[in-house]
Amino acid sequence: MADGPHLFHPESRHIPELADLLAGWKPGKTASLGPQTPNLPATVAELDGRLVGFLTGHHRFRDWNALVDLRHLAGTDGSWLAELFVHPAHRRTGIGAALVRHFVGESIAAGCSAVIVRPDASDSLEEQETRKAFFVELGFSALRLDPGIRFLPDWLMGRPNDLG
């Protein structure tokens, strides 16, 4: 991976390969991919002609009232990183970090104030801790959630876009 992965937004023809990629992750897991979900576009990572990872998210997050530390961002758009997956054989090689950095760059270009990431509800506690540590390395920190708002996940992490 001397030059790193090739990152791009997939086309319909990539959906079967993405489904195969997911099958190696968690049986029965589906992602918000493809033309059937235009509100949650994906970025994929390709290495040596094979898809090895993906990220889904959008740049229209506005639910700042749920995030105690970020309520001052009310009225601005943020980015919501919904899913991140790297094939197990390619983890800890920089592919996940490249996908997140690419998404943060898109977020900044879209004029968004911050990026928010949520846990994968199907992750074990150990997987969630690994995920949190990964995002901390990329400038994210745990966010305090308003306990009065129902239906929030156990944790969210955020990164202001003025970090550079």
C-alpha positions as CSV (number, residue, x, y, z in Angstrom):
1,M,0.0,0.0,0.0
2,A,2.8,2.4,-0.8
3,D,0.5,4.9,-2.5
4,G,-2.4,4.2,-0.2
5,P,-5.9,3.1,-1.1
6,H,-7.9,4.7,-4.0
7,L,-10.9,6.4,-2.4
8,F,-14.0,7.2,-4.5
9,H,-17.8,7.3,-4.4
10,P,-19.1,4.0,-5.7
11,E,-21.5,3.4,-8.6
12,S,-24.3,0.9,-8.8
13,R,-21.9,-1.6,-10.4
14,H,-20.0,-1.7,-7.1
15,I,-22.9,-2.8,-5.0
16,P,-22.4,-6.6,-5.4
17,E,-18.8,-6.3,-4.4
18,L,-19.7,-4.2,-1.4
19,A,-22.2,-6.9,-0.4
20,D,-19.4,-9.4,-0.5
21,L,-17.2,-7.2,1.5
22,L,-19.9,-6.9,4.2
23,A,-20.4,-10.7,4.3
24,G,-16.9,-11.0,5.5
25,W,-17.6,-8.5,8.3
26,K,-20.7,-9.6,10.1
27,P,-23.2,-12.2,8.8
28,G,-26.5,-10.6,8.1
29,K,-25.1,-7.1,8.4
30,T,-26.3,-4.6,5.7
31,A,-25.0,-1.1,5.1
32,S,-26.7,2.0,3.9
33,L,-25.2,1.8,0.4
34,G,-26.1,2.4,-3.1
35,P,-28.6,4.3,-5.2
36,Q,-31.5,3.1,-2.9
37,T,-30.1,5.4,-0.2
38,P,-29.0,8.6,-1.8
39,N,-29.3,10.4,1.5
40,L,-26.4,8.5,3.0
41,P,-23.6,8.4,0.3
42,A,-20.7,6.1,0.6
43,T,-17.0,6.4,0.0
44,V,-15.1,3.2,-0.7
45,A,-11.5,2.3,-0.5
46,E,-10.0,0.1,-3.2
47,L,-6.6,-1.6,-3.1
48,D,-5.1,-3.6,-5.9
49,G,-8.4,-3.6,-7.7
50,R,-10.5,-4.9,-4.8
51,L,-12.8,-3.0,-2.4
52,V,-11.4,-3.2,1.1
53,G,-13.4,-0.7,3.0
54,F,-16.2,1.9,3.0
55,L,-17.6,4.8,5.0
56,T,-21.2,6.2,4.9
57,G,-22.3,9.5,6.2
58,H,-23.8,12.8,5.3
59,H,-23.2,16.6,5.8
60,R,-26.7,17.6,7.1
61,F,-26.5,16.9,10.8
62,R,-28.4,19.5,12.9
63,D,-29.4,17.7,16.1
64,W,-27.0,19.8,18.3
65,N,-29.5,20.0,21.2
66,A,-28.8,16.4,22.1
67,L,-25.0,17.1,22.4
68,V,-24.4,19.1,25.6
69,D,-20.9,20.3,24.6
70,L,-21.9,21.3,21.1
71,R,-25.2,23.2,21.6
72,H,-23.4,26.4,20.6
73,L,-23.3,25.0,17.0
74,A,-27.1,25.2,16.7
75,G,-28.0,26.6,13.3
76,T,-25.0,25.2,11.6
77,D,-24.6,22.0,9.6
78,G,-22.5,19.2,10.8
79,S,-21.5,15.8,9.4
80,W,-22.7,12.5,10.5
81,L,-20.3,9.5,10.0
82,A,-22.7,6.6,10.1
83,E,-20.7,3.5,9.2
84,L,-17.0,2.7,8.8
85,F,-15.8,-0.7,7.8
86,V,-12.4,-2.1,6.7
87,H,-12.0,-5.7,5.8
88,P,-10.3,-7.6,8.7
89,A,-7.4,-8.5,6.5
90,H,-6.7,-4.8,5.8
91,R,-7.2,-3.3,9.3
92,R,-4.4,-1.4,11.0
93,T,-3.0,-0.4,7.6
94,G,-4.2,3.1,7.4
95,I,-7.3,2.5,5.2
96,G,-9.8,3.4,7.9
97,A,-7.9,6.5,8.8
98,A,-7.7,7.5,5.1
99,L,-11.5,7.1,4.8
100,V,-12.2,9.2,7.9
101,R,-9.7,11.9,6.8
102,H,-11.3,12.0,3.4
103,F,-14.8,12.4,5.0
104,V,-13.5,15.1,7.3
105,G,-12.1,16.9,4.3
106,E,-15.5,16.7,2.5
107,S,-17.1,18.0,5.7
108,I,-14.8,21.0,5.8
109,A,-15.4,21.6,2.1
110,A,-19.1,21.5,2.7
111,G,-18.8,24.2,5.4
112,C,-19.8,21.9,8.2
113,S,-18.8,22.8,11.8
114,A,-18.0,19.3,13.2
115,V,-18.1,15.6,12.5
116,I,-20.1,13.3,14.7
117,V,-19.6,9.5,14.8
118,R,-21.8,6.9,16.4
119,P,-21.1,3.4,17.5
120,D,-22.2,0.4,15.5
121,A,-25.0,-1.1,17.7
122,S,-23.9,-4.6,16.8
123,D,-20.3,-4.1,18.0
124,S,-19.3,-5.9,21.2
125,L,-18.0,-3.8,24.1
126,E,-14.5,-4.7,23.1
127,E,-15.1,-3.6,19.5
128,Q,-16.6,-0.4,20.7
129,E,-13.6,0.4,22.9
130,T,-11.3,-0.3,19.9
131,R,-13.4,2.0,17.8
132,K,-13.3,4.7,20.4
133,A,-9.5,4.5,20.6
134,F,-9.3,4.7,16.8
135,F,-11.3,7.8,16.6
136,V,-9.4,9.5,19.5
137,E,-6.3,9.1,17.4
138,L,-8.0,11.0,14.6
139,G,-9.0,14.0,16.9
140,F,-12.4,12.9,18.1
141,S,-13.5,13.0,21.7
142,A,-16.4,11.6,23.7
143,L,-19.5,13.9,23.7
144,R,-21.8,14.4,26.7
145,L,-25.3,13.5,25.7
146,D,-28.5,15.1,27.1
147,P,-29.9,12.4,29.4
148,G,-33.4,13.9,28.8
149,I,-33.4,13.0,25.1
150,R,-34.6,9.5,24.3
151,F,-33.3,7.1,21.6
152,L,-29.7,8.3,21.7
153,P,-26.9,5.6,21.4
154,D,-24.8,4.8,24.4
155,W,-22.0,7.1,23.1
156,L,-21.2,9.6,20.4
157,M,-17.9,11.1,19.5
158,G,-17.2,14.4,17.8
159,R,-14.4,16.4,16.1
160,P,-14.7,20.1,15.4
161,N,-13.6,21.0,11.9
162,D,-11.4,23.8,13.0
163,L,-8.7,21.3,14.1
164,G,-7.3,21.4,10.6
